[in-house]
Amino acid sequence: MPHFQHGHALSIGVADYQEPRLRLPRPITVADATGVADALKDPSVAAYPDAQVHLLPDSGRRATRAEVVKGRAKK
C-alpha cells in the first residue's frame, strides 16, 4: 500500500482527568495511544509516513494543552 502522504496524526494517551471517575490507569492509556500510532504507521493498515505520526503519552504530565497545541504544529 502506498503511503498516505497528506495525513498527519497526533495520538494522545490521557489518564489524569480532573474528574476522578474518568481517570484510567496510565499504562492502559499509553498502550492505547501507542497502538493507534503504530497502526497508523503500519503500511498494511493506514500507511501514514512515520514522521507524520506523533505520540503524546500522558507520562509525566506531558499531555497538557500546551503540548497538544505544540504537537498539532508539527505537521
WOGIKA-V239224 format. One record per residue. N is the residue number from 0. NEAR is the number of other ideal C-beta (glycine too) atoms within 10 Angstrom. Layout:
n: <N,N>
near: <NEAR,NEAR>
//
This chain:
n: <0,1,2,3,4,5,6,7,8,9,10,11,12,13,14,15,16,17,18,19,20,21,22,23,24,25,26,27,28,29,30,31,32,33,34,35,36,37,38,39,40,41,42,43,44,45,46,47,48,49,50,51,52,53,54,55,56,57,58,59,60,61,62,63,64,65,66,67,68,69,70,71,72,73,74>
near: <9,6,14,15,9,9,14,16,18,19,19,19,24,19,18,12,11,6,6,6,5,10,13,14,9,16,11,11,20,18,13,16,21,14,12,17,22,14,15,21,19,12,11,7,11,17,15,21,14,9,10,18,20,16,19,20,20,20,13,7,8,15,20,12,7,8,15,15,9,13,19,12,8,11,12>
//
